[in-house]
């Protein structure tokens, strides 16, 4: 399995480090205590560098082209995409750093639940 690390293609720019948007904790409508989730704006231009283990192609993907699945174990936590060059379906493991980058970049996330 190819363990090529996935990195944001925009060098030096992280979604939480983008210019001020005016959104502050407690400044949301209906929020008086300043607690709770604060929306983090994600620019539409966030792209991720990836590689295909089948054709060895290297390319950039938009957040919409990736899917992240978070499971109970390392084996069940992964991200997927379709290679734009050969059409192969690619599944790669996602460690903590990859999860942080993908969720921060607006990638759709699926939480996998185990049966009790």
MODELLER restraints for C-alpha pairs under 7 A, 6 or more apart:
rsr = mdl.restraints
at = mdl.atoms
rsr.add(forms.Gaussian(group=physical.xy_distance, feature=features.Distance(at['CA:2:A'], at['CA:53:A']), mean=5.56, stdev=0.5))
rsr.add(forms.Gaussian(group=physical.xy_distance, feature=features.Distance(at['CA:4:A'], at['CA:51:A']), mean=6.77, stdev=0.5))
rsr.add(forms.Gaussian(group=physical.xy_distance, feature=features.Distance(at['CA:6:A'], at['CA:48:A']), mean=6.60, stdev=0.5))
rsr.add(forms.Gaussian(group=physical.xy_distance, feature=features.Distance(at['CA:6:A'], at['CA:49:A']), mean=5.79, stdev=0.5))
rsr.add(forms.Gaussian(group=physical.xy_distance, feature=features.Distance(at['CA:6:A'], at['CA:50:A']), mean=5.55, stdev=0.5))
rsr.add(forms.Gaussian(group=physical.xy_distance, feature=features.Distance(at['CA:6:A'], at['CA:98:A']), mean=6.69, stdev=0.5))
rsr.add(forms.Gaussian(group=physical.xy_distance, feature=features.Distance(at['CA:7:A'], at['CA:48:A']), mean=5.64, stdev=0.5))
rsr.add(forms.Gaussian(group=physical.xy_distance, feature=features.Distance(at['CA:7:A'], at['CA:49:A']), mean=5.54, stdev=0.5))
rsr.add(forms.Gaussian(group=physical.xy_distance, feature=features.Distance(at['CA:8:A'], at['CA:47:A']), mean=5.90, stdev=0.5))
rsr.add(forms.Gaussian(group=physical.xy_distance, feature=features.Distance(at['CA:8:A'], at['CA:48:A']), mean=4.36, stdev=0.5))
rsr.add(forms.Gaussian(group=physical.xy_distance, feature=features.Distance(at['CA:8:A'], at['CA:49:A']), mean=6.17, stdev=0.5))
rsr.add(forms.Gaussian(group=physical.xy_distance, feature=features.Distance(at['CA:9:A'], at['CA:47:A']), mean=5.34, stdev=0.5))
rsr.add(forms.Gaussian(group=physical.xy_distance, feature=features.Distance(at['CA:9:A'], at['CA:48:A']), mean=4.88, stdev=0.5))
rsr.add(forms.Gaussian(group=physical.xy_distance, feature=features.Distance(at['CA:9:A'], at['CA:49:A']), mean=5.43, stdev=0.5))
rsr.add(forms.Gaussian(group=physical.xy_distance, feature=features.Distance(at['CA:9:A'], at['CA:60:A']), mean=6.92, stdev=0.5))
rsr.add(forms.Gaussian(group=physical.xy_distance, feature=features.Distance(at['CA:10:A'], at['CA:46:A']), mean=6.93, stdev=0.5))
rsr.add(forms.Gaussian(group=physical.xy_distance, feature=features.Distance(at['CA:10:A'], at['CA:47:A']), mean=6.85, stdev=0.5))
rsr.add(forms.Gaussian(group=physical.xy_distance, feature=features.Distance(at['CA:15:A'], at['CA:42:A']), mean=5.72, stdev=0.5))
rsr.add(forms.Gaussian(group=physical.xy_distance, feature=features.Distance(at['CA:15:A'], at['CA:104:A']), mean=6.23, stdev=0.5))
rsr.add(forms.Gaussian(group=physical.xy_distance, feature=features.Distance(at['CA:15:A'], at['CA:105:A']), mean=6.37, stdev=0.5))
rsr.add(forms.Gaussian(group=physical.xy_distance, feature=features.Distance(at['CA:16:A'], at['CA:40:A']), mean=6.90, stdev=0.5))
rsr.add(forms.Gaussian(group=physical.xy_distance, feature=features.Distance(at['CA:25:A'], at['CA:34:A']), mean=5.02, stdev=0.5))
rsr.add(forms.Gaussian(group=physical.xy_distance, feature=features.Distance(at['CA:25:A'], at['CA:38:A']), mean=6.13, stdev=0.5))
rsr.add(forms.Gaussian(group=physical.xy_distance, feature=features.Distance(at['CA:26:A'], at['CA:32:A']), mean=5.69, stdev=0.5))
rsr.add(forms.Gaussian(group=physical.xy_distance, feature=features.Distance(at['CA:26:A'], at['CA:33:A']), mean=6.09, stdev=0.5))
rsr.add(forms.Gaussian(group=physical.xy_distance, feature=features.Distance(at['CA:26:A'], at['CA:34:A']), mean=3.61, stdev=0.5))
rsr.add(forms.Gaussian(group=physical.xy_distance, feature=features.Distance(at['CA:26:A'], at['CA:35:A']), mean=6.90, stdev=0.5))
rsr.add(forms.Gaussian(group=physical.xy_distance, feature=features.Distance(at['CA:42:A'], at['CA:105:A']), mean=6.24, stdev=0.5))
rsr.add(forms.Gaussian(group=physical.xy_distance, feature=features.Distance(at['CA:42:A'], at['CA:106:A']), mean=6.27, stdev=0.5))
rsr.add(forms.Gaussian(group=physical.xy_distance, feature=features.Distance(at['CA:46:A'], at['CA:62:A']), mean=6.33, stdev=0.5))
rsr.add(forms.Gaussian(group=physical.xy_distance, feature=features.Distance(at['CA:46:A'], at['CA:63:A']), mean=6.61, stdev=0.5))
rsr.add(forms.Gaussian(group=physical.xy_distance, feature=features.Distance(at['CA:46:A'], at['CA:105:A']), mean=6.23, stdev=0.5))
rsr.add(forms.Gaussian(group=physical.xy_distance, feature=features.Distance(at['CA:47:A'], at['CA:60:A']), mean=6.04, stdev=0.5))
rsr.add(forms.Gaussian(group=physical.xy_distance, feature=features.Distance(at['CA:47:A'], at['CA:61:A']), mean=5.32, stdev=0.5))
rsr.add(forms.Gaussian(group=physical.xy_distance, feature=features.Distance(at['CA:47:A'], at['CA:62:A']), mean=4.51, stdev=0.5))
rsr.add(forms.Gaussian(group=physical.xy_distance, feature=features.Distance(at['CA:47:A'], at['CA:63:A']), mean=6.16, stdev=0.5))
rsr.add(forms.Gaussian(group=physical.xy_distance, feature=features.Distance(at['CA:48:A'], at['CA:60:A']), mean=5.27, stdev=0.5))
rsr.add(forms.Gaussian(group=physical.xy_distance, feature=features.Distance(at['CA:48:A'], at['CA:61:A']), mean=5.15, stdev=0.5))
rsr.add(forms.Gaussian(group=physical.xy_distance, feature=features.Distance(at['CA:48:A'], at['CA:62:A']), mean=6.34, stdev=0.5))
rsr.add(forms.Gaussian(group=physical.xy_distance, feature=features.Distance(at['CA:49:A'], at['CA:59:A']), mean=5.78, stdev=0.5))
rsr.add(forms.Gaussian(group=physical.xy_distance, feature=features.Distance(at['CA:49:A'], at['CA:60:A']), mean=4.38, stdev=0.5))
rsr.add(forms.Gaussian(group=physical.xy_distance, feature=features.Distance(at['CA:49:A'], at['CA:61:A']), mean=6.36, stdev=0.5))
rsr.add(forms.Gaussian(group=physical.xy_distance, feature=features.Distance(at['CA:50:A'], at['CA:58:A']), mean=5.92, stdev=0.5))
rsr.add(forms.Gaussian(group=physical.xy_distance, feature=features.Distance(at['CA:50:A'], at['CA:59:A']), mean=5.69, stdev=0.5))
rsr.add(forms.Gaussian(group=physical.xy_distance, feature=features.Distance(at['CA:50:A'], at['CA:60:A']), mean=6.06, stdev=0.5))
rsr.add(forms.Gaussian(group=physical.xy_distance, feature=features.Distance(at['CA:51:A'], at['CA:57:A']), mean=5.57, stdev=0.5))
rsr.add(forms.Gaussian(group=physical.xy_distance, feature=features.Distance(at['CA:51:A'], at['CA:58:A']), mean=4.40, stdev=0.5))
rsr.add(forms.Gaussian(group=physical.xy_distance, feature=features.Distance(at['CA:51:A'], at['CA:59:A']), mean=6.33, stdev=0.5))
rsr.add(forms.Gaussian(group=physical.xy_distance, feature=features.Distance(at['CA:52:A'], at['CA:58:A']), mean=6.62, stdev=0.5))
rsr.add(forms.Gaussian(group=physical.xy_distance, feature=features.Distance(at['CA:52:A'], at['CA:83:A']), mean=6.15, stdev=0.5))
rsr.add(forms.Gaussian(group=physical.xy_distance, feature=features.Distance(at['CA:52:A'], at['CA:90:A']), mean=6.90, stdev=0.5))
rsr.add(forms.Gaussian(group=physical.xy_distance, feature=features.Distance(at['CA:55:A'], at['CA:86:A']), mean=6.57, stdev=0.5))
rsr.add(forms.Gaussian(group=physical.xy_distance, feature=features.Distance(at['CA:57:A'], at['CA:85:A']), mean=6.79, stdev=0.5))
rsr.add(forms.Gaussian(group=physical.xy_distance, feature=features.Distance(at['CA:63:A'], at['CA:105:A']), mean=6.56, stdev=0.5))
rsr.add(forms.Gaussian(group=physical.xy_distance, feature=features.Distance(at['CA:63:A'], at['CA:106:A']), mean=5.96, stdev=0.5))
rsr.add(forms.Gaussian(group=physical.xy_distance, feature=features.Distance(at['CA:63:A'], at['CA:107:A']), mean=4.82, stdev=0.5))
rsr.add(forms.Gaussian(group=physical.xy_distance, feature=features.Distance(at['CA:64:A'], at['CA:107:A']), mean=6.22, stdev=0.5))
rsr.add(forms.Gaussian(group=physical.xy_distance, feature=features.Distance(at['CA:65:A'], at['CA:81:A']), mean=6.09, stdev=0.5))
rsr.add(forms.Gaussian(group=physical.xy_distance, feature=features.Distance(at['CA:66:A'], at['CA:79:A']), mean=6.85, stdev=0.5))
rsr.add(forms.Gaussian(group=physical.xy_distance, feature=features.Distance(at['CA:66:A'], at['CA:80:A']), mean=5.78, stdev=0.5))
rsr.add(forms.Gaussian(group=physical.xy_distance, feature=features.Distance(at['CA:66:A'], at['CA:81:A']), mean=4.95, stdev=0.5))
rsr.add(forms.Gaussian(group=physical.xy_distance, feature=features.Distance(at['CA:66:A'], at['CA:107:A']), mean=6.11, stdev=0.5))
rsr.add(forms.Gaussian(group=physical.xy_distance, feature=features.Distance(at['CA:67:A'], at['CA:79:A']), mean=5.44, stdev=0.5))
rsr.add(forms.Gaussian(group=physical.xy_distance, feature=features.Distance(at['CA:67:A'], at['CA:80:A']), mean=5.26, stdev=0.5))
rsr.add(forms.Gaussian(group=physical.xy_distance, feature=features.Distance(at['CA:67:A'], at['CA:81:A']), mean=6.58, stdev=0.5))
rsr.add(forms.Gaussian(group=physical.xy_distance, feature=features.Distance(at['CA:67:A'], at['CA:107:A']), mean=6.15, stdev=0.5))
rsr.add(forms.Gaussian(group=physical.xy_distance, feature=features.Distance(at['CA:67:A'], at['CA:108:A']), mean=5.46, stdev=0.5))
rsr.add(forms.Gaussian(group=physical.xy_distance, feature=features.Distance(at['CA:67:A'], at['CA:109:A']), mean=6.13, stdev=0.5))
rsr.add(forms.Gaussian(group=physical.xy_distance, feature=features.Distance(at['CA:68:A'], at['CA:78:A']), mean=5.99, stdev=0.5))
rsr.add(forms.Gaussian(group=physical.xy_distance, feature=features.Distance(at['CA:68:A'], at['CA:79:A']), mean=4.26, stdev=0.5))
rsr.add(forms.Gaussian(group=physical.xy_distance, feature=features.Distance(at['CA:68:A'], at['CA:80:A']), mean=6.52, stdev=0.5))
rsr.add(forms.Gaussian(group=physical.xy_distance, feature=features.Distance(at['CA:68:A'], at['CA:107:A']), mean=6.83, stdev=0.5))
rsr.add(forms.Gaussian(group=physical.xy_distance, feature=features.Distance(at['CA:68:A'], at['CA:108:A']), mean=6.26, stdev=0.5))
rsr.add(forms.Gaussian(group=physical.xy_distance, feature=features.Distance(at['CA:68:A'], at['CA:109:A']), mean=4.69, stdev=0.5))
rsr.add(forms.Gaussian(group=physical.xy_distance, feature=features.Distance(at['CA:68:A'], at['CA:110:A']), mean=6.12, stdev=0.5))
rsr.add(forms.Gaussian(group=physical.xy_distance, feature=features.Distance(at['CA:69:A'], at['CA:77:A']), mean=5.49, stdev=0.5))
rsr.add(forms.Gaussian(group=physical.xy_distance, feature=features.Distance(at['CA:69:A'], at['CA:78:A']), mean=5.39, stdev=0.5))
rsr.add(forms.Gaussian(group=physical.xy_distance, feature=features.Distance(at['CA:69:A'], at['CA:79:A']), mean=5.98, stdev=0.5))
rsr.add(forms.Gaussian(group=physical.xy_distance, feature=features.Distance(at['CA:69:A'], at['CA:109:A']), mean=5.79, stdev=0.5))
rsr.add(forms.Gaussian(group=physical.xy_distance, feature=features.Distance(at['CA:69:A'], at['CA:110:A']), mean=4.70, stdev=0.5))
rsr.add(forms.Gaussian(group=physical.xy_distance, feature=features.Distance(at['CA:69:A'], at['CA:111:A']), mean=5.80, stdev=0.5))
rsr.add(forms.Gaussian(group=physical.xy_distance, feature=features.Distance(at['CA:69:A'], at['CA:112:A']), mean=6.64, stdev=0.5))
rsr.add(forms.Gaussian(group=physical.xy_distance, feature=features.Distance(at['CA:70:A'], at['CA:76:A']), mean=6.62, stdev=0.5))
rsr.add(forms.Gaussian(group=physical.xy_distance, feature=features.Distance(at['CA:70:A'], at['CA:77:A']), mean=4.41, stdev=0.5))
rsr.add(forms.Gaussian(group=physical.xy_distance, feature=features.Distance(at['CA:70:A'], at['CA:78:A']), mean=6.60, stdev=0.5))
rsr.add(forms.Gaussian(group=physical.xy_distance, feature=features.Distance(at['CA:70:A'], at['CA:110:A']), mean=6.22, stdev=0.5))
rsr.add(forms.Gaussian(group=physical.xy_distance, feature=features.Distance(at['CA:70:A'], at['CA:111:A']), mean=4.85, stdev=0.5))
rsr.add(forms.Gaussian(group=physical.xy_distance, feature=features.Distance(at['CA:70:A'], at['CA:112:A']), mean=5.83, stdev=0.5))
rsr.add(forms.Gaussian(group=physical.xy_distance, feature=features.Distance(at['CA:71:A'], at['CA:77:A']), mean=4.80, stdev=0.5))
rsr.add(forms.Gaussian(group=physical.xy_distance, feature=features.Distance(at['CA:71:A'], at['CA:111:A']), mean=6.16, stdev=0.5))
rsr.add(forms.Gaussian(group=physical.xy_distance, feature=features.Distance(at['CA:71:A'], at['CA:112:A']), mean=4.76, stdev=0.5))
rsr.add(forms.Gaussian(group=physical.xy_distance, feature=features.Distance(at['CA:71:A'], at['CA:113:A']), mean=6.74, stdev=0.5))
rsr.add(forms.Gaussian(group=physical.xy_distance, feature=features.Distance(at['CA:77:A'], at['CA:93:A']), mean=6.17, stdev=0.5))
rsr.add(forms.Gaussian(group=physical.xy_distance, feature=features.Distance(at['CA:77:A'], at['CA:94:A']), mean=5.69, stdev=0.5))
rsr.add(forms.Gaussian(group=physical.xy_distance, feature=features.Distance(at['CA:78:A'], at['CA:91:A']), mean=6.60, stdev=0.5))
rsr.add(forms.Gaussian(group=physical.xy_distance, feature=features.Distance(at['CA:78:A'], at['CA:92:A']), mean=5.45, stdev=0.5))
rsr.add(forms.Gaussian(group=physical.xy_distance, feature=features.Distance(at['CA:78:A'], at['CA:93:A']), mean=4.23, stdev=0.5))
rsr.add(forms.Gaussian(group=physical.xy_distance, feature=features.Distance(at['CA:78:A'], at['CA:94:A']), mean=4.53, stdev=0.5))
rsr.add(forms.Gaussian(group=physical.xy_distance, feature=features.Distance(at['CA:79:A'], at['CA:91:A']), mean=5.81, stdev=0.5))
rsr.add(forms.Gaussian(group=physical.xy_distance, feature=features.Distance(at['CA:79:A'], at['CA:92:A']), mean=5.55, stdev=0.5))
rsr.add(forms.Gaussian(group=physical.xy_distance, feature=features.Distance(at['CA:79:A'], at['CA:93:A']), mean=6.42, stdev=0.5))
rsr.add(forms.Gaussian(group=physical.xy_distance, feature=features.Distance(at['CA:79:A'], at['CA:94:A']), mean=6.14, stdev=0.5))
rsr.add(forms.Gaussian(group=physical.xy_distance, feature=features.Distance(at['CA:80:A'], at['CA:90:A']), mean=5.47, stdev=0.5))
rsr.add(forms.Gaussian(group=physical.xy_distance, feature=features.Distance(at['CA:80:A'], at['CA:91:A']), mean=4.47, stdev=0.5))
rsr.add(forms.Gaussian(group=physical.xy_distance, feature=features.Distance(at['CA:80:A'], at['CA:92:A']), mean=6.42, stdev=0.5))
rsr.add(forms.Gaussian(group=physical.xy_distance, feature=features.Distance(at['CA:81:A'], at['CA:89:A']), mean=6.09, stdev=0.5))
rsr.add(forms.Gaussian(group=physical.xy_distance, feature=features.Distance(at['CA:81:A'], at['CA:90:A']), mean=5.40, stdev=0.5))
rsr.add(forms.Gaussian(group=physical.xy_distance, feature=features.Distance(at['CA:81:A'], at['CA:91:A']), mean=6.85, stdev=0.5))
rsr.add(forms.Gaussian(group=physical.xy_distance, feature=features.Distance(at['CA:82:A'], at['CA:88:A']), mean=5.61, stdev=0.5))
rsr.add(forms.Gaussian(group=physical.xy_distance, feature=features.Distance(at['CA:82:A'], at['CA:89:A']), mean=4.55, stdev=0.5))
rsr.add(forms.Gaussian(group=physical.xy_distance, feature=features.Distance(at['CA:82:A'], at['CA:90:A']), mean=5.85, stdev=0.5))
rsr.add(forms.Gaussian(group=physical.xy_distance, feature=features.Distance(at['CA:83:A'], at['CA:89:A']), mean=6.44, stdev=0.5))
rsr.add(forms.Gaussian(group=physical.xy_distance, feature=features.Distance(at['CA:83:A'], at['CA:90:A']), mean=6.88, stdev=0.5))
